[in-house]
């Protein structure tokens, strides 16, 4: 979907009551479907909104399913892959320590 079908809205602050910290929601629409993402910090919500606006100005295509620019899909996949690699590194470290302990007990 082309950027002309994307509208970026304002940041809305919601109080959670009971003394909890408020959340800040960035709002936008892709193809008439409303989207939002919540942040604890107002600055994070503003930064996300600015990134959306930049993508619209550049004419980026947006994914109707996720509501995000299609160019961001690679970034999300990369973050997930990096997290999986980090997890595997921890698992390998545990296995190595277990093998060393096992060899030392024999």
C-alpha positions in Angstrom: 0.0 0.0 0.0 1.3 3.4 -0.9 2.0 6.2 1.6 -1.0 8.2 0.3 -3.3 5.8 2.2 -1.4 6.4 5.5 -2.3 9.0 8.1 -0.2 9.6 11.2 -2.1 10.9 14.2 -1.3 12.6 17.4 0.2 11.1 20.6 -2.4 10.4 23.2 -1.5 10.1 26.9 -3.6 7.7 29.0 -3.5 7.6 32.8 -3.6 4.1 34.1 -5.1 5.1 37.5 -4.1 3.8 40.9 -0.9 5.8 40.8 0.6 3.9 37.9 2.7 5.6 35.2 0.8 6.8 32.2 1.2 5.4 28.8 1.7 7.3 25.6 0.1 6.0 22.4 1.2 6.8 18.9 -1.7 6.5 16.5 -1.8 6.1 12.8 -4.0 4.6 10.0 -3.1 2.4 7.1 -5.8 1.8 4.5 -8.5 3.1 6.9 -7.5 0.6 9.7 -6.5 2.3 12.9 -3.2 1.3 14.5 -1.5 2.3 17.8 1.6 1.4 19.7 2.1 2.2 23.4 5.2 3.5 25.1 6.1 4.3 28.7 8.1 7.4 27.7 6.6 10.3 25.8 10.0 10.8 24.0 9.8 7.2 22.7 6.3 7.7 21.3 7.4 11.0 19.6 10.4 9.2 18.1 8.2 6.4 16.7 5.7 8.9 15.3 8.5 10.9 13.7 9.8 7.7 12.1 6.4 7.0 10.7 6.1 10.5 9.3 9.5 10.2 7.7 8.4 7.0 6.0 5.3 8.6 4.7 7.2 11.6 3.4 9.7 9.3 1.6 6.7 7.5 0.0 7.5 4.1 1.6 5.0 1.3 1.0 3.2 0.2 4.1 2.3 -3.4 5.0 -1.5 -3.6 5.5 -1.1 -6.6 7.9 1.4 -5.0 10.3 0.6 -1.3 9.6 4.4 -0.6 9.4 6.6 0.4 6.5 7.6 -2.6 4.5 11.3 -1.6 4.9 11.0 -2.1 8.7 10.1 -5.8 8.3 13.8 -6.6 7.8 14.7 -4.7 10.9 12.1 -6.7 13.0 13.4 -10.0 11.5 17.0 -8.9 12.3 16.2 -8.1 15.9 14.5 -11.5 16.3 17.4 -13.3 14.7 19.9 -11.5 17.0 17.9 -12.4 20.0 17.8 -16.1 18.9 21.6 -16.0 18.3 22.2 -14.5 21.8 19.9 -17.2 23.3 21.8 -20.0 21.5 25.1 -18.5 22.8 23.8 -18.8 26.4 22.7 -22.4 25.8 26.0 -23.4 24.3 27.8 -21.8 27.2 25.7 -23.9 29.7 26.4 -27.0 27.7 30.1 -26.3 27.8 30.1 -25.7 31.5 28.1 -28.9 32.0 30.6 -30.9 30.0 33.5 -29.5 31.9 31.8 -30.3 35.2 30.9 -33.8 34.0 34.6 -34.5 32.9 35.8 -33.2 36.3 33.6 -35.5 38.2 34.8 -38.7 36.5 
